Amino acid sequence: MMKVFRCPARHGYAVEVSPFIPNRVACAASQHYGIAGRGSLLVLEETETGVSLVRSWQWGDGLFDVSWSEANEHVLVAGGGDGSLQLWDTANHNAPLRVAKEHTQEVYSVDWSQTRGENLIVSGSWDQTAKVWDPALSQSLTTLRGHEGVIYSTIWSPHIPGCFASASDSRRKPAF
């Protein structure tokens, strides 16, 4: 039997399984297909009878991606239509732990490094840049400009520390 969770007036953009809790997922969603309206970050848990909502937050703009921390089971990062990254804590916060806004357009992709010896976040934006962040999110560590179009996806290599790949609509797929 397939288990379903419905979130009225929201359209899902990304889902990520927790690296610590196998039956827990985070979902980034937006109103009006991400064109206008608010975003929602949902933490869901599979139960014997279905899917239950563990925690949810609302954001003033659409949310397009989410990634769990590899160092803390309660922490995740989301990318927003307002160019921001938000660091959230499922354990005890009603607002983001931190917010960083350096991108000038939508953040369409975020990924937390998978090697626990390296604690970094990469973001990709419609502003054609990829940024590498320390999770403190005070400011980005570096900004990379290798695309001539919108960046749709960024992902860390699980095998090569410090290496990520990105994909855009510019028909180029540079690896940094």
C-alpha positions as CSV (number, residue, x, y, z in Angstrom):
1,M,0.0,0.0,0.0
2,M,1.3,3.4,-0.9
3,K,1.3,6.0,1.9
4,V,0.4,9.6,0.9
5,F,0.6,12.9,2.7
6,R,-1.5,15.7,1.2
7,C,-0.6,19.4,1.7
8,P,-3.5,21.5,0.2
9,A,-2.5,24.5,-1.9
10,R,1.2,23.5,-2.0
11,H,3.2,21.9,-4.7
12,G,6.2,19.8,-3.8
13,Y,9.6,20.7,-5.2
14,A,12.0,18.5,-3.3
15,V,12.1,15.6,-0.8
16,E,15.1,14.4,1.2
17,V,15.4,11.3,3.4
18,S,17.0,11.9,6.8
19,P,20.5,10.4,7.1
20,F,19.8,9.5,10.7
21,I,16.1,8.6,10.9
22,P,15.2,6.2,8.0
23,N,11.4,6.8,8.1
24,R,11.7,10.6,8.2
25,V,11.8,13.0,5.2
26,A,11.8,16.7,4.7
27,C,9.8,18.3,1.8
28,A,10.2,21.8,0.3
29,A,6.9,23.1,-1.2
30,S,5.5,26.3,-2.7
31,Q,2.2,27.8,-3.4
32,H,1.1,28.5,-7.0
33,Y,3.8,26.3,-8.6
34,G,6.5,28.5,-7.1
35,I,5.5,31.5,-9.2
36,A,4.0,33.5,-6.3
37,G,3.0,33.0,-2.7
38,R,4.6,31.4,0.3
39,G,6.7,28.3,0.8
40,S,6.4,25.4,3.3
41,L,9.0,23.2,4.8
42,L,7.6,20.0,6.1
43,V,9.1,17.2,8.1
44,L,7.2,14.0,7.7
45,E,7.5,10.5,9.3
46,E,6.2,7.2,8.0
47,T,4.1,5.3,10.5
48,E,2.4,2.0,10.4
49,T,-0.9,3.6,9.4
50,G,0.4,6.3,7.0
51,V,2.5,9.5,7.0
52,S,2.4,12.0,9.9
53,L,3.5,15.6,10.1
54,V,6.3,16.0,12.6
55,R,7.0,19.7,12.0
56,S,6.2,22.4,9.5
57,W,7.3,26.0,8.9
58,Q,6.1,28.7,6.6
59,W,8.3,31.0,4.6
60,G,7.4,34.3,2.8
61,D,8.5,33.0,-0.6
62,G,8.5,29.6,-2.3
63,L,10.9,26.9,-1.1
64,F,12.6,24.8,-3.8
65,D,15.0,22.5,-2.2
66,V,16.0,21.0,1.2
67,S,19.0,19.0,2.5
68,W,19.7,17.4,5.9
69,S,22.8,18.0,7.9
70,E,25.2,15.1,8.1
71,A,26.4,16.2,11.5
72,N,23.1,16.9,13.4
73,E,19.9,14.9,13.0
74,H,17.7,17.9,13.7
75,V,19.2,20.4,11.3
76,L,18.4,21.1,7.7
77,V,18.9,23.8,5.1
78,A,16.3,25.1,2.6
79,G,16.6,27.3,-0.5
80,G,14.1,30.0,-1.2
81,G,12.6,32.0,-4.0
82,D,13.8,35.2,-2.3
83,G,17.5,34.2,-2.8
84,S,17.9,33.0,0.8
85,L,19.2,29.9,2.5
86,Q,17.5,29.1,5.8
87,L,18.9,26.8,8.5
88,W,16.2,25.1,10.5
89,D,16.2,23.0,13.6
90,T,13.4,20.4,14.0
91,A,14.0,20.1,17.8
92,N,13.0,23.4,19.2
93,H,12.8,26.4,17.0
94,N,9.8,28.2,15.5
95,A,12.0,30.4,13.3
96,P,15.1,29.6,11.3
97,L,18.4,29.3,13.2
98,R,20.0,31.5,10.6
99,V,19.2,33.1,7.2
100,A,21.7,34.1,4.6
101,K,20.8,36.0,1.5
102,E,23.6,36.5,-1.0
103,H,21.9,35.1,-4.2
104,T,20.1,37.7,-6.2
105,Q,17.5,35.3,-7.6
106,E,15.8,32.0,-6.6
107,V,17.9,29.4,-4.8
108,Y,16.8,26.3,-6.6
109,S,19.3,23.8,-5.2
110,V,21.0,23.2,-1.8
111,D,23.1,20.2,-0.8
112,W,24.9,19.4,2.4
113,S,28.3,17.6,2.0
114,Q,28.0,13.9,2.7
115,T,31.4,13.4,4.1
116,R,31.1,14.0,7.9
117,G,34.7,15.3,8.0
118,E,33.7,18.2,5.9
119,N,30.7,20.3,6.9
120,L,29.8,22.4,3.9
121,I,26.7,23.5,2.0
122,V,26.5,24.2,-1.7
123,S,23.7,26.3,-3.3
124,G,22.7,26.9,-6.9
125,S,20.7,29.8,-8.0
126,W,18.8,31.3,-11.0
127,D,21.4,34.1,-10.7
128,Q,23.8,31.7,-12.5
129,T,26.1,31.3,-9.4
130,A,26.9,28.4,-7.1
131,K,28.0,29.3,-3.6
132,V,29.8,27.2,-1.0
133,W,28.8,27.9,2.7
134,D,29.9,27.1,6.2
135,P,26.7,26.1,8.0
136,A,27.1,29.1,10.2
137,L,25.8,31.0,7.1
138,S,27.4,34.3,8.1
139,Q,28.6,34.7,4.5
140,S,29.5,32.4,1.7
141,L,33.0,31.0,1.5
142,T,33.2,31.3,-2.3
143,T,31.0,32.2,-5.3
144,L,31.5,30.3,-8.5
145,R,30.5,31.6,-11.9
146,G,30.7,28.9,-14.6
147,H,27.2,28.9,-16.0
148,E,25.5,31.0,-18.6
149,G,22.0,30.0,-17.5
150,V,19.9,29.2,-14.5
151,I,21.4,26.6,-12.1
152,Y,18.9,23.8,-11.4
153,S,21.0,21.3,-9.4
154,T,24.1,21.1,-7.2
155,I,25.4,18.0,-5.5
156,W,28.5,17.1,-3.5
157,S,30.5,14.1,-4.5
158,P,30.3,11.4,-1.8
159,H,33.7,10.2,-2.9
160,I,35.9,13.3,-3.5
161,P,36.0,15.7,-0.6
162,G,35.4,19.3,-1.6
163,C,34.1,18.4,-5.1
164,F,30.6,19.2,-6.3
165,A,28.8,19.2,-9.7
166,S,26.2,21.5,-10.9
167,A,23.7,21.5,-13.8
168,S,22.1,24.4,-15.6
169,D,20.1,25.3,-18.7
170,S,23.3,26.6,-20.4
171,R,24.1,23.1,-21.7
172,R,27.3,23.1,-19.6
173,K,27.8,20.9,-16.6
174,P,31.0,22.2,-14.9
175,A,32.3,20.3,-11.9
176,F,34.0,22.5,-9.3
